[in-house]
Amino acid sequence: MQRSKSTVELGSAFNKIWSAAMFSKFADGLIGAAIPLLAASLTRDPILIAIQANLFMLPWLIFAIPIGALLDRLNRRAAMLMVQTSRVIIGAALATLIITGQMNLIWLASLTFVFGVSEVVYDTATQSAIPSLLNGDQLEKGNSRLQVADTVMQGFVGVPLGGYVFALMAFIPFLGVSACYLVAILLVLTISRDALQPKVDPAAPKRAPLKVEIKEGLQYLWRQKVLLRLVLTTGFIGFCYSMGGATQVLFILDHLKVPEANYGWVLVPLGVGALLGAVTSARFSQRLGRSTALSISLPGSALSLLLCGLSPNVSWFMAACFMQGFFIAHWNILLMSTYHAMIPNEIFGRIHGARRTIVWGLMPVGGLLGGLLAKQDLTLPLIVGGSMATALALSAIRFIRSIQT
């Protein structure tokens, strides 16, 4: 008897994307621990820390829509190679500035912003390519594997190692970043040029001008009310998470009194929870239905943010991080599978850019508000952000359960 496509391997092109993601996420973990610690070594001002933390997200607000539209036209593989090369250079530049004693907040902010621009391109290209590589019944399995790569290499390996090595020699994590992205480049090079592109009908009419396609993408999102409400709900939750996370490094170092060398280890339960969430999300979705599973995951993740802010000690915080990782992994995998099922692939880049403009574009605003709250008390960003997120998540349960893909 012939096996269904969902039971066989996901294909060599996807496996190469996944392998590249392993190295990229390891690099993300290194830099995710090293940059906040580097910023904290340059200033203890909560507002400056919050601004620095959200410069990585700011490019989504500025560039996500035009980049998404361009990636509906341009070769996605070439775009991925270009931005991975820029990341190699950024990592080397950060290491050089530290070694030569030239590092300051201006340099750190500038290179973080450029790194964020490269992330907009790479993430949009990757997510736009997934529906070209997988069938609808393979989406959760593929997204789950990508989430596992994110969790294991970033949360288990990159973040703890990045924090520990930074405490020994601050420049080493950034050299590791360059090396990891270089390996990812070599893996992407082995993918055929057209494997990541949507199938185009030869009889299709000539493409409209770029600005017309951007307008069409925005109109599509506006007309699809269920999709729009889902994006807006996710955007507000992201705003609250950014509020809580912008000064988290100061919460851990100064409120919980964790030494720098142990910073990354405190966040390991976040990765443990995310790994467990990633490997159980597909089964959770199959048993309850994707929409019901989403309606449980969102309040769970929101409540965990509030519990982090209420932490009286490190053990409580780590337990809340475990809960947070579990439910966020569920939410991310099921949400991305929902988007892949709802959005036509030929316009996915534009819609992905538009929704990320809303979702991640709100994050710098939330982060700045978090910095202002942290001026008063380092617990306030997590408590206020967690309370707001929990209230919204609970009010959105009925809507999320009604979504049909």
C-alpha positions, 0 to 999 in steps of 0.5 A: 500500500502506498504511504500518504505524503504526510507520512514520508520525509519532508524532502531534501530542500526542507531538510537543508532549510532545517539544518541551516536553521539549526546553525542559525538558531545556535548563533541567535542564542549566542547573540541573544545572551551576549547582546543584552549582557553587553548592553548591561555592561555599558549602561544600567539605565532601564530606558536605554536597555529597553531601547537597545532590546527593541532595536532588533524588532524596529525593522519589522515596523519599517521594512516588513511590508516592502521586503515581503512584497519583494520576496514574492518577486525575487529569488528567496534562496538568493535573499537568504544567502545575502542576509546570512553573509551580512550576519557573518560580517556583523558578528565579526564587527561586534567582536572587533569593536570589543577587542579594540575597546571601541564598543559603545552604545551607538555602535551596539545599537546600529549593528543590532538594527542592521541585524534586525533588518537581516532577520526581516529578510531571512524570516520572511523568505523562510516562512514564505518558502515553507508552503512551497516545500510542504503539503497542508497536512505536513505543515505542523510537522515541518513547523514543529521541526523548525521550532525544535531547532529553535528551542534546542540550538537557541534555548539549550545550547546558544543562550547558556553558552553565550552567557557563560562565554561572554563572562569569560571573554566578551568577544568570543560569542560574536566570533561564534555567531559569524562561524555559525552563519557561515555554515548556514550559508554553505547549507543554503547553497546546496538548495537548488535555485528554484526549490523555494519559489511558488509554482507559477502558471506560465499563462499567468498575466504579467505582474503588476508594479510593486506598489500595486502588489503591496496595496493588493496585499494590504487590501487582502488582509483588510478584507479577511476579517478573521485573519485581520483579527487574529493578527491584531490579537497576536500583535497586542500580545506581542506588545505586552510580551515586549513590555515585559521582556525589554528589561528582563536582563536587569530583572534577572541580574539586579532583582533576582541577583543572578551572576552574569555567568549564570544568566543563560542558565536561568533561561534554560527552563524556557528552552526545556518547556519550548522543546516539550511544547514543540514535540507535543504540538502536532499531537495536541492539535490533532486531538483537540483541533488546531483552533481549540489548541490555540485557544488554550495556548494563548492564555497559558503563555500570557499567564506565564508572563505575569508569573515571571513578574511575580517571582519571589526567587530564581526557582519561581522564575525558572518554573514560570519560564518553563511554562512560558516556553511550553505554551509559546512553542504550542502557539507559534507552531499552531499559529504559523500552520494556521497562517500557512493554511489561510494565506495563498502562497503567491502573496504570502510574503506581502501578508507575512510582512504586513502582519509582522509590521503590526505584530513586531512593529508594536514591540518597540513601543511596548519595550519603551513603555517597559523601560519607563515602568522599570524606572519605577520598579524592575518587576512592573514591566512583567506584571503590567504586561502579563496582566494585560496579556492575560486579560486579552487572551481570556477575552479572545478564547471564543474567537480563536476557537471559531477559526476554521482553516 
